[in-house]
Structures are given as C-alpha cells and as structure tokens.
Amino acid sequence: MSKQEQGKHDGDQVMIKSSEIVQSLVKGLAVIQAFNKDRASMTLSEVASATGFTRAAARRFLLTLVNEGYAKQTGKQFSLTAKILSLGFAYLASQDIWQNAKPLMGQLVEQLNESCSAAVLEGEEVVYVARVATTKRLMSVSLNMGTRLPAFSTSLGRVLLADMTDKALNDFLTTCQLEQYTAHTLTNKAELIAEMSQVNRQGYSLVEQELELGLTSVSVPVRDHAGKAVGALSISTHISQTTTEQVLTTILPALKASAKAIEQQIPI
C-alpha cells in the first residue's frame, strides 16, 4: 500500500493546548523516567540533577512515588519498585491486538525456530510490546517487553518510519540522533530517506548488521483496517546461521502470513 493510499496518518494527532497540560504530572513522569539501567538507584541530589528540578521539587515527587508504592527509599537512595511495571502492563492489557498476537507469534517461532518480536514507534525509538523467544542469544542486550531500540537503525523501526508522510519522515531524521553503531549503520539522511522509500514500496525491511555485528532482522508492518501501521512484526537471526536468500525466501513469507493473521484479528 502506497503512502497516498494510506492517507495522511500523521495528521491524526490532536493538538493540545498548553493550558490543558498538568505540569505536575509531566514532572512526576520525568522523575520516573530518570531511572534506568545505569541509574537504578539515586540520591535526591542525583534525581534533581537528572531532571533539572530543584531539590525541593524532586523531593516532593520522590516522596509521592514512595507513598504510592512506585518507589522505595533506602537511606539516602531512591529506586523504583516492581509496582511501576503495572503502568506498562496497563497499556499492554488495553491493547488486545498484541495479546491476541502472542499465540500466532508462538506458532511462527515453532515453524522457524527463530525469535519473533512486535514493537510500536515511540519518539525516536521502537518499544517492544510482545515477544516470543527461542533459547538462541542473538544480541548483547536482553530483549523483553518494554525494551527500547533506535528506530532508524532497526527493521522494526524502518517499516514504521516508512509509513510516515515525507514531511514527517524528514522532520524525524533531521532531529534524530543518527548514531553509528557499526561500520554498516546507515547514518546519511538522504540514504535513509531512500531506504524508507524502498521499504514502503516493497512492504518489508531487511537490516543486516546495522545495530549489532552479526545480527540480521526482517520486519513487516501490522496495519489496521484503515491501512495505518499500528505496529511491526520482526524475526531476527544471526548472519552465520541464515543467509539473506533464506531470510527472503523462507522467513519473510511466513512473517507476512503471520502479520496478515494478526491484522484479521484487529476489531473494526
């Protein structure tokens, strides 16, 4: 399906007035997002520094999170609790499409003996919303629901970026940090635009060794009944185990069939 046939999906977002935004909620979310793998535990001063808030403001937000059970305090250190996962699970529970997709993804994994992932686009990254894995370890990082990877250098991201209008894609690549992950990573804006155009025409994205050496992945979009890409489905393998021809002749047709089956389950 061409971009013209899909329509201007980027115009679906509703404009929100600044007066309608609750700044305290925005700041509270910023405090939560300040914690990550490298900053799993922080002092009050470190949270204030990470968020740019005053110590007094950071303290109020942290104590609120502690009071509600989303964070804990051990001495001077603050960290998130497992309850924070309920926020993400609430999203997943509301998205029947990915819950319903898991059995189909499982069938695909049994058929191909390769891990299958589903992701959506959020900002400059793709976020994993479903995954069925094999025992094979393909990447140096663990991939789970909630994992974030750069959109521009992943096949999952590229099929979603290819669904954008030309202007939206241009704006995205202008502001996106195009990091050189390997010697194979495409970072030239013009080349990336040409790549997205090809992905849009052929209906899939094949990325080889751009995010991590040895990693090959192929992705296809999952579209709703209006033709909008609401997510992407991917199979990843290692270049030493699977040739490009095998990916295109064996994996890709099965992946497309699985995506089509998922699309048929999306309510009108």
Backbone as CSV, one residue per row, in Angstrom:
resi,resn,N_x,N_y,N_z,CA_x,CA_y,CA_z,C_x,C_y,C_z
1,MET,0.841,-1.195,0.000,0.000,0.000,0.000,0.876,1.245,0.000
2,SER,0.592,2.187,-0.899,1.407,3.395,-1.012,1.040,4.389,0.075
3,LYS,1.894,5.390,0.248,1.614,6.420,1.242,0.363,7.200,0.874
4,GLN,0.141,7.389,-0.431,-1.043,8.122,-0.864,-2.307,7.342,-0.518
5,GLU,-2.260,6.028,-0.693,-3.414,5.197,-0.402,-3.688,5.154,1.101
6,GLN,-2.625,5.216,1.879,-2.795,5.149,3.318,-3.397,6.428,3.873
7,GLY,-3.185,7.548,3.186,-3.659,8.825,3.686,-2.651,9.451,4.627
8,LYS,-2.949,10.636,5.073,-2.027,11.381,5.935,-2.235,10.972,7.387
9,HIS,-1.677,9.833,7.742,-1.874,9.324,9.086,-1.262,10.231,10.136
10,ASP,-0.247,10.983,9.745,0.435,11.827,10.721,-0.452,12.962,11.214
11,GLY,-1.559,13.215,10.505,-2.464,14.271,10.921,-3.488,13.812,11.938
12,ASP,-3.416,12.537,12.371,-4.392,12.002,13.298,-4.228,12.569,14.705
13,GLN,-3.032,13.061,15.038,-2.772,13.535,16.388,-3.529,14.822,16.664
14,VAL,-4.166,14.886,17.825,-4.940,16.054,18.214,-4.019,17.091,18.853
15,MET,-4.192,18.351,18.459,-3.407,19.423,19.047,-3.934,19.728,20.446
16,ILE,-3.037,19.801,21.419,-3.425,20.032,22.808,-2.904,21.397,23.245
17,LYS,-3.773,22.186,23.862,-3.377,23.492,24.355,-2.502,23.335,25.596
18,SER,-1.522,24.218,25.719,-0.612,24.152,26.868,-1.367,24.337,28.179
19,SER,-2.474,25.083,28.142,-3.253,25.332,29.358,-3.956,24.074,29.848
20,GLU,-4.056,23.068,28.986,-4.744,21.827,29.354,-3.782,20.753,29.884
21,ILE,-2.492,21.082,29.923,-1.489,20.120,30.380,-1.200,20.315,31.865
22,VAL,-1.241,19.224,32.613,-0.954,19.267,34.046,0.563,19.122,34.231
23,GLN,1.216,20.214,34.525,2.675,20.233,34.599,3.221,19.340,35.713
24,SER,2.482,19.244,36.812,2.977,18.408,37.907,3.018,16.946,37.490
25,LEU,2.073,16.502,36.661,2.081,15.125,36.168,3.261,14.920,35.222
26,VAL,3.492,15.914,34.362,4.619,15.847,33.436,5.929,15.707,34.206
27,LYS,6.067,16.476,35.280,7.298,16.435,36.072,7.423,15.112,36.822
28,GLY,6.297,14.600,37.313,6.328,13.314,38.000,6.772,12.195,37.083
29,LEU,6.298,12.230,35.843,6.714,11.231,34.862,8.197,11.378,34.540
30,ALA,8.676,12.611,34.518,10.102,12.846,34.249,10.971,12.230,35.341
31,VAL,10.502,12.280,36.574,11.246,11.666,37.678,11.308,10.156,37.493
32,ILE,10.184,9.547,37.108,10.168,8.103,36.867,11.135,7.741,35.744
33,GLN,11.107,8.527,34.670,11.942,8.234,33.502,13.420,8.505,33.748
34,ALA,13.728,9.220,34.826,15.132,9.493,35.140,15.855,8.215,35.568
35,PHE,15.096,7.252,36.074,15.697,5.980,36.485,15.862,5.075,35.263
36,ASN,17.001,4.436,35.162,17.248,3.494,34.068,18.290,2.467,34.513
37,LYS,18.786,1.684,33.557,19.740,0.630,33.890,20.990,1.186,34.563
38,ASP,21.450,2.349,34.096,22.668,2.944,34.651,22.399,3.762,35.908
39,ARG,21.132,4.134,36.114,20.757,4.919,37.297,19.598,4.221,38.010
40,ALA,19.829,2.985,38.413,18.765,2.207,39.066,18.468,2.742,40.462
41,SER,19.451,3.355,41.074,19.288,3.923,42.414,19.972,5.280,42.450
42,MET,19.268,6.290,43.006,19.825,7.649,43.032,19.501,8.352,44.336
43,THR,20.359,9.283,44.689,20.082,10.151,45.826,19.161,11.276,45.360
44,LEU,18.649,12.032,46.298,17.801,13.175,45.979,18.535,14.148,45.060
45,SER,19.795,14.432,45.369,20.571,15.362,44.558,20.754,14.850,43.136
46,GLU,20.959,13.542,42.998,21.150,12.946,41.671,19.865,13.009,40.851
47,VAL,18.711,12.801,41.501,17.434,12.913,40.799,17.204,14.347,40.359
48,ALA,17.508,15.282,41.234,17.352,16.693,40.886,18.238,17.054,39.701
49,SER,19.471,16.547,39.703,20.397,16.826,38.607,19.930,16.184,37.309
50,ALA,19.422,14.963,37.393,18.987,14.234,36.192,17.762,14.854,35.555
51,THR,16.909,15.449,36.368,15.658,16.018,35.855,15.730,17.527,35.627
52,GLY,16.689,18.181,36.269,16.757,19.635,36.164,15.828,20.333,37.140
53,PHE,15.235,19.576,38.069,14.330,20.161,39.059,15.129,20.619,40.278
54,THR,14.511,21.464,41.081,15.129,21.835,42.347,15.077,20.636,43.288
55,ARG,15.924,20.649,44.314,15.911,19.553,45.285,14.551,19.452,45.974
56,ALA,13.946,20.595,46.249,12.646,20.595,46.929,11.569,19.939,46.057
57,ALA,11.577,20.284,44.764,10.583,19.705,43.849,10.827,18.211,43.680
58,ALA,12.097,17.843,43.479,12.426,16.429,43.309,12.027,15.629,44.540
59,ARG,12.224,16.201,45.709,11.880,15.515,46.965,10.385,15.252,47.036
60,ARG,9.562,16.236,46.660,8.109,16.062,46.715,7.659,14.934,45.793
61,PHE,8.210,14.910,44.588,7.821,13.866,43.630,8.283,12.492,44.100
62,LEU,9.485,12.406,44.625,10.006,11.122,45.099,9.191,10.596,46.274
63,LEU,8.884,11.471,47.229,8.117,11.035,48.390,6.696,10.637,47.997
64,THR,6.156,11.281,46.967,4.833,10.884,46.467,4.888,9.490,45.866
65,LEU,5.930,9.226,45.082,6.103,7.898,44.485,6.293,6.840,45.573
66,VAL,7.058,7.177,46.608,7.259,6.244,47.718,5.933,5.981,48.428
67,ASN,5.178,7.029,48.682,3.895,6.899,49.383,2.906,6.028,48.608
68,GLU,2.969,6.115,47.253,2.040,5.354,46.411,2.580,3.974,46.051
69,GLY,3.787,3.662,46.520,4.334,2.332,46.313,5.105,2.141,45.023
70,TYR,5.317,3.211,44.253,6.035,3.103,42.984,7.545,3.262,43.148
71,ALA,7.970,3.708,44.320,9.395,3.865,44.606,9.638,3.506,46.064
72,LYS,10.900,3.268,46.395,11.262,2.985,47.788,12.502,3.785,48.153
73,GLN,12.664,4.023,49.433,13.818,4.769,49.927,14.608,3.891,50.884
74,THR,15.893,3.768,50.610,16.798,3.038,51.485,17.929,3.983,51.860
75,GLY,17.856,4.503,53.072,18.825,5.528,53.468,18.644,6.764,52.611
76,LYS,19.698,7.176,51.922,19.611,8.342,51.038,19.306,7.960,49.589
77,GLN,19.172,6.668,49.328,18.977,6.188,47.967,17.499,5.948,47.664
78,PHE,17.081,6.352,46.460,15.730,6.094,45.982,15.809,5.165,44.771
79,SER,14.847,4.270,44.662,14.773,3.385,43.490,13.317,3.042,43.228
80,LEU,13.031,2.627,42.007,11.668,2.243,41.647,11.362,0.851,42.185
81,THR,10.083,0.550,42.365,9.654,-0.773,42.801,8.994,-1.509,41.634
82,ALA,8.710,-2.777,41.846,8.082,-3.588,40.799,6.698,-3.068,40.434
83,LYS,6.089,-2.281,41.331,4.743,-1.767,41.045,4.736,-0.880,39.816
84,ILE,5.881,-0.294,39.489,5.956,0.584,38.323,5.612,-0.185,37.050
85,LEU,5.830,-1.510,37.063,5.512,-2.338,35.893,4.026,-2.328,35.593
86,SER,3.201,-2.083,36.603,1.753,-2.090,36.392,1.322,-1.011,35.412
87,LEU,2.114,0.070,35.331,1.791,1.133,34.376,1.947,0.630,32.949
88,GLY,3.045,-0.113,32.710,3.256,-0.678,31.376,2.281,-1.788,31.065
89,PHE,1.999,-2.632,32.063,1.064,-3.738,31.839,-0.348,-3.224,31.588
90,ALA,-0.667,-2.064,32.162,-1.989,-1.478,31.919,-2.141,-1.143,30.444
91,TYR,-1.061,-0.639,29.835,-1.094,-0.354,28.398,-1.268,-1.642,27.607
92,LEU,-0.442,-2.645,27.943,-0.496,-3.907,27.200,-1.862,-4.564,27.327
93,ALA,-2.448,-4.491,28.526,-3.757,-5.104,28.738,-4.839,-4.414,27.918
94,SER,-4.615,-3.125,27.631,-5.607,-2.376,26.854,-5.441,-2.583,25.354
95,GLN,-4.351,-3.211,24.962,-4.071,-3.420,23.553,-4.303,-4.890,23.189
96,ASP,-5.562,-5.209,22.927,-5.919,-6.600,22.618,-5.127,-7.146,21.444
97,ILE,-4.742,-6.264,20.527,-4.041,-6.703,19.321,-2.782,-7.487,19.671
98,TRP,-2.017,-7.030,20.661,-0.753,-7.696,20.981,-0.970,-8.905,21.873
99,GLN,-2.002,-8.860,22.696,-2.344,-10.047,23.476,-2.787,-11.171,22.546
100,ASN,-3.600,-10.820,21.559,-4.084,-11.816,20.607,-2.986,-12.292,19.661
101,ALA,-1.951,-11.462,19.503,-0.879,-11.805,18.573,0.064,-12.868,19.132
102,LYS,0.159,-12.980,20.439,1.135,-13.885,21.057,1.018,-15.335,20.570
103,PRO,-0.192,-15.922,20.518,-0.284,-17.308,20.028,0.195,-17.449,18.580
104,LEU,-0.126,-16.465,17.755,0.305,-16.502,16.353,1.820,-16.356,16.252
105,MET,2.381,-15.506,17.083,3.831,-15.354,17.117,4.491,-16.651,17.593
106,GLY,3.845,-17.309,18.554,4.369,-18.577,19.043,4.408,-19.642,17.958
107,GLN,3.357,-19.673,17.131,3.314,-20.623,16.018,4.436,-20.340,15.023
108,LEU,4.688,-19.057,14.801,5.745,-18.665,13.865,7.119,-19.086,14.397
109,VAL,7.334,-18.914,15.687,8.597,-19.304,16.303,8.802,-20.817,16.203
110,GLU,7.732,-21.582,16.420,7.827,-23.036,16.288,8.151,-23.440,14.856
111,GLN,7.581,-22.709,13.905,7.802,-23.018,12.489,9.230,-22.707,12.048
112,LEU,9.764,-21.577,12.499,11.066,-21.106,12.009,12.212,-21.349,12.980
113,ASN,11.894,-21.618,14.230,12.917,-21.743,15.276,13.763,-20.474,15.373
114,GLU,13.100,-19.331,15.225,13.739,-18.023,15.381,12.836,-17.154,16.251
115,SER,13.424,-16.228,17.010,12.657,-15.363,17.899,11.827,-14.360,17.115
116,CYS,10.643,-14.060,17.635,9.727,-13.127,16.983,9.370,-12.007,17.956
117,SER,9.368,-10.778,17.453,9.067,-9.613,18.287,8.056,-8.706,17.601
118,ALA,7.296,-7.989,18.421,6.387,-6.960,17.926,6.723,-5.662,18.643
119,ALA,6.645,-4.552,17.920,7.006,-3.268,18.522,6.172,-2.149,17.939
120,VAL,6.115,-1.050,18.670,5.449,0.170,18.204,6.468,1.299,18.236
121,LEU,6.162,2.363,17.512,7.053,3.515,17.449,6.701,4.502,18.547
122,GLU,7.712,4.916,19.294,7.513,5.924,20.334,8.698,6.879,20.312
123,GLY,8.463,8.080,19.825,9.553,9.043,19.702,10.569,8.560,18.691
124,GLU,11.840,8.536,19.091,12.913,8.094,18.203,13.207,6.602,18.341
125,GLU,12.393,5.908,19.129,12.673,4.505,19.412,11.489,3.602,19.095
126,VAL,11.780,2.317,18.945,10.718,1.319,18.919,10.671,0.694,20.309
127,VAL,9.464,0.387,20.759,9.273,-0.223,22.077,8.662,-1.604,21.872
128,TYR,9.284,-2.620,22.435,8.790,-3.987,22.304,7.502,-4.159,23.117
129,VAL,6.432,-4.605,22.465,5.149,-4.809,23.137,4.771,-6.287,23.206
130,ALA,5.496,-7.127,22.496,5.276,-8.578,22.562,6.527,-9.272,22.044
131,ARG,6.814,-10.431,22.621,7.999,-11.173,22.178,7.862,-12.643,22.545
132,VAL,8.201,-13.489,21.583,8.283,-14.927,21.819,9.684,-15.330,21.379
133,ALA,10.483,-15.814,22.329,11.902,-16.053,22.052,12.255,-17.533,22.052
134,THR,13.318,-17.840,21.350,13.924,-19.165,21.420,15.052,-19.104,22.437
135,THR,15.773,-20.177,22.588,16.893,-20.188,23.531,18.150,-19.558,22.931
136,LYS,18.088,-19.216,21.632,19.244,-18.601,20.996,19.468,-17.194,21.539
137,ARG,20.716,-16.809,21.733,21.069,-15.455,22.169,21.691,-14.736,20.994
138,LEU,20.987,-13.724,20.465,21.446,-13.047,19.257,22.135,-11.717,19.538
139,MET,21.655,-11.001,20.553,22.189,-9.671,20.832,22.896,-9.644,22.178
140,SER,23.746,-8.645,22.348,24.473,-8.487,23.603,23.554,-7.993,24.714
141,VAL,22.407,-7.382,24.329,21.438,-6.917,25.322,20.248,-7.867,25.322
142,SER,19.594,-7.983,26.482,18.410,-8.827,26.581,17.218,-8.087,25.994
143,LEU,16.399,-8.801,25.243,15.219,-8.217,24.626,13.981,-8.729,25.348
144,ASN,13.194,-7.807,25.875,11.973,-8.154,26.596,10.905,-7.119,26.283
145,MET,9.686,-7.352,26.750,8.651,-6.342,26.597,9.104,-5.066,27.299
146,GLY,8.999,-3.952,26.601,9.446,-2.677,27.143,10.828,-2.272,26.686
147,THR,11.575,-3.212,26.090,12.898,-2.872,25.558,12.774,-1.800,24.482
148,ARG,13.698,-0.862,24.496,13.699,0.226,23.507,14.957,0.131,22.647
149,LEU,14.772,0.297,21.347,15.885,0.311,20.416,15.695,1.480,19.446
150,PRO,16.784,2.002,18.885,16.664,3.122,17.945,15.868,2.730,16.703
151,ALA,14.940,3.565,16.318,14.059,3.233,15.199,14.780,3.263,13.852
152,PHE,15.673,4.231,13.661,16.250,4.432,12.334,17.152,3.280,11.884
153,SER,17.717,2.536,12.862,18.690,1.502,12.504,18.163,0.081,12.705
154,THR,16.874,-0.071,12.936,16.269,-1.388,13.123,15.204,-1.622,12.063
155,SER,15.007,-2.878,11.706,13.981,-3.186,10.702,12.590,-2.884,11.243
156,LEU,12.373,-3.108,12.538,11.087,-2.769,13.153,10.790,-1.281,12.990
157,GLY,11.797,-0.473,13.279,11.611,0.968,13.180,11.410,1.431,11.752
158,ARG,12.137,0.843,10.836,12.072,1.324,9.453,10.717,1.070,8.781
159,VAL,10.068,-0.054,9.097,8.755,-0.260,8.483,7.727,0.709,9.057
160,LEU,7.949,1.158,10.296,7.043,2.135,10.889,7.356,3.546,10.402
161,LEU,8.632,3.864,10.253,9.017,5.165,9.713,8.596,5.299,8.255
162,ALA,8.609,4.189,7.523,8.215,4.210,6.111,6.747,4.544,5.943
163,ASP,5.964,4.423,7.004,4.529,4.733,6.952,4.254,6.219,7.140
164,MET,5.299,6.970,7.480,5.136,8.406,7.694,4.993,9.156,6.370
165,THR,4.444,10.355,6.443,4.460,11.230,5.284,5.892,11.683,5.042
166,ASP,6.164,12.188,3.861,7.516,12.639,3.531,8.000,13.715,4.502
167,LYS,7.110,14.660,4.839,7.490,15.756,5.739,7.793,15.229,7.136
168,ALA,6.939,14.334,7.625,7.138,13.798,8.969,8.439,13.007,9.049
169,LEU,8.738,12.237,8.012,9.978,11.463,7.990,11.184,12.393,7.941
170,ASN,11.102,13.431,7.117,12.196,14.393,7.015,12.445,15.075,8.357
171,ASP,11.365,15.470,9.038,11.491,16.108,10.351,12.110,15.141,11.363
172,PHE,11.679,13.891,11.297,12.194,12.875,12.216,13.703,12.716,12.058
173,LEU,14.157,12.553,10.815,15.577,12.320,10.557,16.420,13.569,10.806
174,THR,15.793,14.743,10.731,16.514,15.990,10.998,16.843,16.128,12.470
175,THR,15.920,15.694,13.319,16.106,15.857,14.760,16.667,14.605,15.444
176,CYS,16.572,13.460,14.782,17.001,12.193,15.382,18.529,12.119,15.477
177,GLN,19.024,11.547,16.548,20.462,11.315,16.697,20.823,10.049,15.922
178,LEU,21.499,10.202,14.804,21.833,9.081,13.930,23.211,8.535,14.322
179,GLU,23.199,7.650,15.292,24.449,7.120,15.842,25.003,5.983,14.979
180,GLN,26.317,5.960,14.828,26.995,4.914,14.058,27.263,3.734,14.986
181,TYR,26.372,2.735,14.958,26.513,1.582,15.858,27.551,0.585,15.353
182,THR,27.594,0.384,14.043,28.602,-0.488,13.429,29.073,0.181,12.142
183,ALA,30.031,-0.432,11.481,30.512,0.116,10.210,29.438,0.039,9.135
184,HIS,28.386,-0.740,9.368,27.319,-0.928,8.371,26.126,0.005,8.588
185,THR,26.097,0.736,9.684,24.935,1.561,10.020,24.757,2.718,9.045
186,LEU,23.566,2.827,8.489,23.239,3.967,7.631,22.979,5.177,8.514
187,THR,23.728,6.252,8.304,23.524,7.474,9.082,23.315,8.697,8.190
188,ASN,23.471,8.522,6.890,23.262,9.633,5.964,21.760,9.836,5.750
189,LYS,21.302,11.052,5.957,19.876,11.350,5.897,19.280,11.014,4.530
190,ALA,19.946,11.399,3.457,19.422,11.145,2.108,19.331,9.646,1.834
191,GLU,20.341,8.907,2.285,20.326,7.457,2.087,19.218,6.796,2.899
192,LEU,18.975,7.315,4.093,17.911,6.761,4.924,16.535,7.040,4.321
193,ILE,16.352,8.223,3.757,15.084,8.552,3.108,14.850,7.630,1.920
194,ALA,15.908,7.374,1.151,15.805,6.449,0.019,15.490,5.037,0.501
195,GLU,16.093,4.646,1.612,15.841,3.320,2.191,14.385,3.185,2.638
196,MET,13.849,4.214,3.291,12.450,4.173,3.745,11.492,4.106,2.554
197,SER,11.856,4.798,1.481,11.032,4.762,0.276,10.984,3.352,-0.297
198,GLN,12.130,2.688,-0.298,12.179,1.312,-0.792,11.391,0.379,0.122
199,VAL,11.518,0.581,1.420,10.772,-0.233,2.385,9.273,-0.070,2.154
200,ASN,8.840,1.156,1.917,7.431,1.422,1.669,6.941,0.710,0.416
201,ARG,7.765,0.700,-0.623,7.372,0.063,-1.892,7.328,-1.449,-1.777
202,GLN,8.313,-2.040,-1.091,8.399,-3.496,-1.066,7.607,-4.135,0.080
203,GLY,7.248,-3.319,1.081,6.408,-3.828,2.156,7.141,-4.545,3.276
204,TYR,8.438,-4.442,3.321,9.218,-5.044,4.402,10.557,-4.326,4.522
205,SER,11.236,-4.562,5.655,12.569,-4.002,5.859,13.519,-5.123,6.266
206,LEU,14.650,-5.166,5.607,15.710,-6.116,5.937,16.923,-5.305,6.386
207,VAL,17.367,-5.524,7.604,18.518,-4.797,8.148,19.574,-5.814,8.567
208,GLU,20.767,-5.637,8.027,21.849,-6.574,8.301,23.037,-5.859,8.953
209,GLN,23.315,-6.207,10.181,24.499,-5.761,10.927,24.585,-4.249,11.131
210,GLU,23.448,-3.559,11.123,23.492,-2.109,11.329,23.400,-1.722,12.798
211,LEU,22.723,-2.542,13.592,22.613,-2.257,15.015,23.683,-2.999,15.803
212,GLU,23.970,-4.222,15.384,24.977,-5.037,16.049,25.570,-6.000,15.033
213,LEU,26.866,-6.198,15.081,27.527,-7.080,14.125,26.973,-8.494,14.234
214,GLY,26.681,-9.088,13.070,26.162,-10.446,13.014,24.657,-10.535,13.042
215,LEU,23.982,-9.471,13.472,22.528,-9.504,13.614,21.821,-9.155,12.312
216,THR,20.905,-10.026,11.905,20.060,-9.778,10.744,18.596,-9.813,11.196
217,SER,17.819,-8.855,10.753,16.406,-8.857,11.111,15.565,-8.419,9.914
218,VAL,14.377,-8.987,9.838,13.428,-8.616,8.789,12.095,-8.319,9.465
219,SER,11.445,-7.253,9.045,10.196,-6.819,9.669,9.157,-6.448,8.624
220,VAL,7.907,-6.601,9.015,6.778,-6.179,8.175,5.820,-5.383,9.052
221,PRO,5.058,-4.471,8.459,4.106,-3.699,9.255,2.866,-4.514,9.593
222,VAL,2.227,-4.152,10.690,0.913,-4.669,11.045,-0.040,-3.495,10.923
223,ARG,-1.002,-3.595,10.005,-1.860,-2.456,9.694,-3.281,-2.653,10.213
224,ASP,-3.919,-1.533,10.570,-5.321,-1.604,10.951,-6.184,-1.560,9.702
225,HIS,-7.497,-1.507,9.876,-8.391,-1.586,8.723,-8.357,-0.330,7.860
226,ALA,-7.780,0.755,8.389,-7.633,1.983,7.609,-6.319,1.997,6.844
227,GLY,-5.496,0.968,7.047,-4.212,0.901,6.351,-3.064,1.524,7.095
228,LYS,-3.305,1.982,8.328,-2.245,2.608,9.113,-1.420,1.545,9.834
229,ALA,-0.109,1.698,9.812,0.769,0.768,10.520,0.673,1.041,12.019
230,VAL,0.082,0.108,12.763,-0.086,0.273,14.204,1.040,-0.407,14.976
231,GLY,1.875,-1.121,14.262,2.997,-1.809,14.880,3.774,-2.550,13.814
232,ALA,4.770,-3.293,14.240,5.580,-4.062,13.297,5.924,-5.413,13.915
233,LEU,6.103,-6.392,13.042,6.430,-7.754,13.444,7.784,-8.107,12.862
234,SER,8.640,-8.756,13.667,10.016,-8.991,13.238,10.509,-10.383,13.602
235,ILE,11.385,-10.900,12.753,12.151,-12.107,13.037,13.624,-11.730,12.956
236,SER,14.379,-12.134,13.965,15.814,-11.851,13.980,16.594,-13.157,13.946
237,THR,17.740,-13.119,13.285,18.591,-14.290,13.198,20.044,-13.829,13.132
238,HIS,20.960,-14.772,13.090,22.379,-14.420,13.008,22.887,-14.702,11.601
239,ILE,23.725,-13.801,11.115,24.196,-13.903,9.738,24.974,-15.200,9.489
240,SER,25.527,-15.777,10.542,26.277,-17.027,10.395,25.367,-18.247,10.285
241,GLN,24.094,-18.054,10.663,23.161,-19.172,10.679,22.176,-19.156,9.510
242,THR,21.913,-17.974,8.987,20.885,-17.823,7.952,21.373,-16.868,6.873
243,THR,21.293,-17.275,5.625,21.705,-16.411,4.525,20.606,-15.403,4.209
244,THR,20.968,-14.343,3.496,19.981,-13.353,3.081,18.900,-13.997,2.216
245,GLU,19.305,-14.918,1.348,18.330,-15.610,0.490,17.334,-16.407,1.326
246,GLN,17.807,-17.063,2.376,16.905,-17.823,3.249,15.935,-16.897,3.981
247,VAL,16.441,-15.734,4.380,15.573,-14.765,5.060,14.439,-14.343,4.140
248,LEU,14.780,-14.058,2.888,13.786,-13.544,1.944,12.856,-14.620,1.387
249,THR,13.353,-15.840,1.250,12.537,-16.890,0.629,11.799,-17.775,1.631
250,THR,12.310,-17.859,2.856,11.676,-18.731,3.855,11.050,-17.942,5.004
251,ILE,11.842,-17.060,5.611,11.352,-16.321,6.780,10.328,-15.259,6.410
252,LEU,10.620,-14.452,5.396,9.749,-13.328,5.045,8.324,-13.755,4.693
253,PRO,8.118,-14.777,3.840,6.734,-15.186,3.537,5.960,-15.625,4.781
254,ALA,6.627,-16.360,5.678,5.972,-16.805,6.911,5.655,-15.617,7.815
255,LEU,6.560,-14.635,7.852,6.355,-13.436,8.662,5.175,-12.626,8.131
256,LYS,5.084,-12.487,6.815,3.967,-11.762,6.208,2.638,-12.452,6.506
257,ALA,2.634,-13.763,6.440,1.409,-14.517,6.699,0.964,-14.333,8.154
258,SER,1.921,-14.311,9.069,1.604,-14.114,10.483,1.061,-12.706,10.723
259,ALA,1.684,-11.711,10.102,1.206,-10.329,10.243,-0.210,-10.187,9.694
260,LYS,-0.480,-10.843,8.585,-1.817,-10.797,7.987,-2.843,-11.419,8.928
261,ALA,-2.469,-12.517,9.580,-3.377,-13.169,10.525,-3.651,-12.272,11.731
262,ILE,-2.625,-11.553,12.180,-2.806,-10.616,13.294,-3.741,-9.489,12.882
263,GLU,-3.553,-8.972,11.667,-4.402,-7.887,11.160,-5.868,-8.297,11.104
264,GLN,-6.129,-9.541,10.771,-7.502,-10.019,10.668,-8.200,-10.090,12.012
265,GLN,-7.415,-10.072,13.092,-7.987,-10.103,14.432,-8.257,-8.707,14.988
266,ILE,-7.774,-7.673,14.301,-7.975,-6.300,14.782,-9.438,-5.917,14.590
267,PRO,-10.115,-5.485,15.653,-11.527,-5.100,15.521,-11.698,-3.875,14.637
268,ILE,-12.790,-3.844,13.923,-13.073,-2.707,13.031,-13.518,-1.505,13.853
